[in-house]
Protein backbone atom coordinates (compact mmCIF):
# COMPACT_ATOMS: atom_id res chain seq x y z
CA UNK A 1 0.00 0.00 0.00
CA UNK A 2 1.20 3.46 -0.80
CA UNK A 3 1.42 6.20 1.80
CA UNK A 4 -1.75 8.00 0.63
CA UNK A 5 -3.64 4.71 0.83
CA UNK A 6 -2.38 4.07 4.35
CA UNK A 7 -3.27 7.59 5.44
CA UNK A 8 -6.77 7.28 3.98
CA UNK A 9 -7.31 3.88 5.64
CA UNK A 10 -6.08 5.21 8.97
CA UNK A 11 -8.34 8.25 8.94
CA UNK A 12 -11.39 6.39 7.62
CA UNK A 13 -11.50 3.92 10.50
CA UNK A 14 -15.01 4.40 11.89
CA UNK A 15 -15.06 6.19 15.21
CA UNK A 16 -18.44 4.53 15.75
CA UNK A 17 -16.60 1.25 16.37
CA UNK A 18 -14.46 2.80 19.08
CA UNK A 19 -17.47 4.44 20.73
CA UNK A 20 -19.45 1.19 20.86
CA UNK A 21 -16.46 -0.92 21.90
CA UNK A 22 -15.54 1.51 24.67
CA UNK A 23 -18.94 1.18 26.28
CA UNK A 24 -19.55 -2.54 25.71
CA UNK A 25 -16.06 -3.90 26.28
CA UNK A 26 -15.43 -1.50 29.14
CA UNK A 27 -18.51 -2.89 30.86
CA UNK A 28 -17.49 -6.47 30.07
CA UNK A 29 -14.00 -5.96 31.46
CA UNK A 30 -15.38 -4.37 34.63
CA UNK A 31 -17.87 -7.22 35.10
CA UNK A 32 -15.45 -9.98 34.17
CA UNK A 33 -12.54 -8.84 36.30
CA UNK A 34 -14.48 -7.22 39.12
CA UNK A 35 -12.21 -4.19 38.74
CA UNK A 36 -14.34 -1.23 37.72
CA UNK A 37 -11.29 0.95 37.19
CA UNK A 38 -10.02 -1.45 34.54
CA UNK A 39 -13.32 -1.15 32.69
CA UNK A 40 -13.05 2.60 33.05
CA UNK A 41 -9.61 2.47 31.48
CA UNK A 42 -11.05 0.69 28.44
CA UNK A 43 -13.88 3.23 28.29
CA UNK A 44 -11.42 6.14 28.49
CA UNK A 45 -8.94 4.70 25.96
CA UNK A 46 -11.63 4.03 23.37
CA UNK A 47 -13.22 7.40 24.09
CA UNK A 48 -9.87 9.14 23.58
CA UNK A 49 -9.33 7.31 20.31
CA UNK A 50 -12.81 8.17 19.08
CA UNK A 51 -12.35 11.75 20.27
CA UNK A 52 -9.18 12.11 18.24
CA UNK A 53 -10.96 10.85 15.13
CA UNK A 54 -13.91 13.20 15.79
CA UNK A 55 -11.53 16.13 16.15
CA UNK A 56 -9.66 15.26 12.95
CA UNK A 57 -12.84 14.84 10.92
CA UNK A 58 -15.20 17.51 12.24
CA UNK A 59 -13.25 19.87 14.50
CA UNK A 60 -13.12 20.74 18.18
CA UNK A 61 -16.76 21.74 18.73
CA UNK A 62 -18.12 18.48 17.29
CA UNK A 63 -15.50 16.43 19.15
CA UNK A 64 -16.47 18.02 22.46
CA UNK A 65 -20.16 17.55 21.74
CA UNK A 66 -19.70 13.87 20.90
CA UNK A 67 -17.49 13.37 23.96
CA UNK A 68 -20.21 14.84 26.17
CA UNK A 69 -22.77 12.57 24.50
CA UNK A 70 -20.47 9.55 25.02
CA UNK A 71 -20.21 10.27 28.74
CA UNK A 72 -23.94 11.01 29.00
CA UNK A 73 -24.70 7.65 27.38
CA UNK A 74 -22.35 5.98 29.86
CA UNK A 75 -24.34 7.60 32.68
CA UNK A 76 -27.63 6.65 31.01
CA UNK A 77 -26.61 2.98 31.08
CA UNK A 78 -26.30 3.27 34.85
CA UNK A 79 -29.68 4.98 35.14
CA UNK A 80 -31.35 2.31 33.03
CA UNK A 81 -29.72 -0.59 34.87
CA UNK A 82 -29.59 0.65 38.44
CA UNK A 83 -32.42 3.16 38.47
CA UNK A 84 -34.99 1.42 36.29
CA UNK A 85 -33.92 -2.15 36.90
CA UNK A 86 -33.11 -3.05 33.29
CA UNK A 87 -30.73 -5.98 32.76
CA UNK A 88 -27.25 -4.46 32.68
CA UNK A 89 -26.27 -5.92 29.31
CA UNK A 90 -29.47 -4.62 27.75
CA UNK A 91 -28.77 -1.12 29.03
CA UNK A 92 -25.15 -1.23 27.87
CA UNK A 93 -26.13 -2.66 24.49
CA UNK A 94 -28.68 0.07 23.96
CA UNK A 95 -26.30 2.92 24.81
CA UNK A 96 -23.45 1.35 22.82
CA UNK A 97 -25.70 1.16 19.76
CA UNK A 98 -26.82 4.76 20.33
CA UNK A 99 -23.20 5.94 20.67
CA UNK A 100 -22.23 4.13 17.47
CA UNK A 101 -25.19 5.52 15.55
CA UNK A 102 -24.58 9.07 16.75
CA UNK A 103 -20.88 8.86 15.98
CA UNK A 104 -21.55 7.46 12.51
CA UNK A 105 -24.12 10.11 11.62
CA UNK A 106 -22.14 13.05 12.94
CA UNK A 107 -18.51 12.11 12.23
CA UNK A 108 -18.10 8.99 10.11
CA UNK A 109 -20.67 9.17 7.37
CA UNK A 110 -18.97 10.13 4.11
CA UNK A 111 -19.86 13.55 2.81
CA UNK A 112 -20.02 14.55 -0.82
CA UNK A 113 -16.74 16.47 -0.46
CA UNK A 114 -14.80 13.43 0.83
KEMI-806891 format. One record per residue (C-alpha): x, y, z; residue in three letters. Coordinates in steps of 0.02 Angstrom, whole numbers, padded with zeros to 5 digits, always signed. Example, Ala and Ser with C-alpha at 12.3 -4.5 7.8 and 13.67 -1.06 7.14 Angstrom:
residues 2
+00615-00225+00390ALA
+00684-00053+00357SER
end
This chain:
residues 114
+00000+00000+00000UNK
+00060+00173-00040UNK
+00071+00310+00090UNK
-00088+00400+00031UNK
-00182+00235+00041UNK
-00119+00203+00218UNK
-00164+00380+00272UNK
-00338+00364+00199UNK
-00365+00194+00282UNK
-00304+00261+00449UNK
-00417+00412+00447UNK
-00570+00320+00381UNK
-00575+00196+00525UNK
-00751+00220+00594UNK
-00753+00310+00761UNK
-00922+00226+00787UNK
-00830+00063+00818UNK
-00723+00140+00954UNK
-00874+00222+01036UNK
-00973+00059+01043UNK
-00823-00046+01095UNK
-00777+00075+01233UNK
-00947+00059+01314UNK
-00978-00127+01285UNK
-00803-00195+01314UNK
-00771-00075+01457UNK
-00925-00144+01543UNK
-00874-00323+01503UNK
-00700-00298+01573UNK
-00769-00218+01731UNK
-00893-00361+01755UNK
-00772-00499+01708UNK
-00627-00442+01815UNK
-00724-00361+01956UNK
-00611-00209+01937UNK
-00717-00062+01886UNK
-00565+00048+01859UNK
-00501-00072+01727UNK
-00666-00058+01635UNK
-00653+00130+01652UNK
-00481+00124+01574UNK
-00552+00035+01422UNK
-00694+00162+01414UNK
-00571+00307+01424UNK
-00447+00235+01298UNK
-00582+00202+01169UNK
-00661+00370+01204UNK
-00494+00457+01179UNK
-00466+00366+01015UNK
-00640+00408+00954UNK
-00617+00587+01013UNK
-00459+00605+00912UNK
-00548+00543+00757UNK
-00696+00660+00789UNK
-00576+00806+00807UNK
-00483+00763+00647UNK
-00642+00742+00546UNK
-00760+00876+00612UNK
-00663+00993+00725UNK
-00656+01037+00909UNK
-00838+01087+00936UNK
-00906+00924+00864UNK
-00775+00821+00957UNK
-00823+00901+01123UNK
-01008+00878+01087UNK
-00985+00694+01045UNK
-00875+00668+01198UNK
-01011+00742+01309UNK
-01139+00629+01225UNK
-01023+00477+01251UNK
-01010+00514+01437UNK
-01197+00550+01450UNK
-01235+00382+01369UNK
-01117+00299+01493UNK
-01217+00380+01634UNK
-01381+00332+01550UNK
-01330+00149+01554UNK
-01315+00164+01743UNK
-01484+00249+01757UNK
-01568+00116+01652UNK
-01486-00030+01743UNK
-01480+00033+01922UNK
-01621+00158+01923UNK
-01750+00071+01815UNK
-01696-00108+01845UNK
-01656-00153+01665UNK
-01537-00299+01638UNK
-01363-00223+01634UNK
-01313-00296+01466UNK
-01474-00231+01387UNK
-01438-00056+01452UNK
-01258-00062+01393UNK
-01306-00133+01225UNK
-01434+00004+01198UNK
-01315+00146+01241UNK
-01173+00067+01141UNK
-01285+00058+00988UNK
-01341+00238+01017UNK
-01160+00297+01033UNK
-01111+00206+00873UNK
-01260+00276+00777UNK
-01229+00454+00838UNK
-01044+00443+00799UNK
-01077+00373+00625UNK
-01206+00506+00581UNK
-01107+00653+00647UNK
-00925+00606+00612UNK
-00905+00449+00506UNK
-01034+00458+00368UNK
-00949+00507+00205UNK
-00993+00677+00140UNK
-01001+00728-00041UNK
-00837+00824-00023UNK
-00740+00672+00042UNK
end
